[in-house]
Amino acid sequence: MTHPRAPSTQRPNLLFVFADQMRAFSCGYRGGDPVRTPHIDRLASQGLTLTHAVSNLPICSPYRAMLMTGNYWHRNGVLHNCNSHPQRTWELREHDVCFTDVLAGAGYSVGYLGKWHLERPREPYVMPPGFQGLAWNEYTPPARRHGIGYWHAYNTYDNHLAPQYWIGDAPRESRTCFEQWSPEHEADVAIDYLHNRGGRFRDASQPFALFISNNPPHTPFNLVPQRYRDLYRDATPHELLNRANVDLHSDDPQTRKAIRGVADHFAMVSGVDDQLGRVLHELDQLGLAEQTLVVFTSDHGEMMGSHRLMHKGVWFDEAMRVPFVARLPGVIPAGTSDDLLISAPDLMPTLLGLLGLGSGVPAGVQGRDYSGILRGERGNRPDAALYSHCGLDGTGLRGLRGLRGLRTHRHTLVLGQSDAAAQPMLHLYDNDADPYQLRDVSQQSPGQCDQLIGLLREQLRRIEDPFAYIQQGLSL
């Protein structure tokens, strides 16, 4: 795909930073998890925080595909994580016009650092020595980078203390390994990118758009520098796992795993915050802060023992709700919005709108542009944000092995079928009365279920998800 260069304008730069597997409650300004995030907190005090930002299919690759394309799972075709599983053939398609394509076509110098996770591994697989199992990492050829001019990235590789990257035009067989914690290394590269000495990284006459995709606080949680672990060395699991939906007395394996891992996970969160602070400081020092749209968010959350679960993929708030802070001085008023249920596909049109590129959003994009609301203008807010989980073989698109649901400001509803043999399931939570989602009230609230199922059907039909037309036992 070619990207014609548009005349230079005075549009803002973009710095989009997103962590992997960091839930909304793991920010100090939220007053939830007992974490230390002074730089994110400072950014939040200067910008707009959205307390109801949602990861609609809370797994790594699907979120990234929605971010890049502005379309939901069935439209962009990325239904689950990209790896070498023989039934997972999905990846970001070369012909899709992506967020970065629009930026490049409008004259932005676009850079990407860190985890991409939108490429399907191909044989011969790129595997660590001696590793057995599915392949996850893969090279992304320049033709498949969607307008990204500076590339310092990998598909997915979880050795956070010795990360490997393909840099620039390096071929598939030429990865570069660094003996450095990956968010720290990526912050170093980001700072060099901002300085751009000798024009090495970008065209200095054009605005820039830099994406930083940190793999931590994703597993393995223990791969984190000791200086961040020391921040939590004196905290007990009872102090760290303070959510009412964690049963610390349970012998459930997932709860035990949470008890062992929570201090390291929060250490990673503080480390990501520390490295973000370094980049933001450099932005200030270079006089770029006033003309740069800064966004901090995450691709999905982490259950960390809530509901006796670990990690992601489910409909509970710990997995679905993510941090979201946006700062653009003079354009986005500082404050907090509790009523904008913003979804992953909305980010592309909304951020392009804030950059003055709303007319460049591809026709048919399913996400909606809420840039006016972020600027403090009046506007219609969505009634709900969708939830999806597809079967590992993708049958959730065509059959019953999948889940659909939605989150309104008050309720969470989910229905579907988790495997071929199970009976259809239905759950309803009243998040106002029960903020930790401890009580399923679907049986006590049939009228509320019917109303929300009707809204779910309406939302799924709007985005043309075939799941909306499945009838067997699901009341759709």
Secondary structure, DSSP 8 states (H G I E B T S, - for coil): ------------EEEEEEESS--TTSSGGGT-S----HHHHHHHHHSEEETTEE-SS-SHHHHHHHHHHS--HHHH---S--SS-TT------TTS--HHHHHHHTT-EEEEEEE---S---SS----TT--S--------GGGSTT--EEEEES----TTS-EEEETT--TT--EE-SS-HHHHHHHHHHHHHH-GGGSSS-TTS-EEEEEE--TTSS-TT-S-HHHHGGGTT--HHHH---TT--TT---HHHHHHHHHHHHHHHHHHHHHHHHHHHHHHHHHTT-GGGEEEEEEES----TTGGG--SSSSSSHHHHEE-EEEE-TTTS-SEEESS--EEHHHHHHHHHHHTT-GGGS-TT--S---HHHHTT------S-EEEEEE-TTSGGGTSSBEEEEEE-SSEEEEEEESSTTS--EEEEEETTT-TT-----TTT-HHHHHHHHHHHHHHHHHTT-GGGG--TTT--
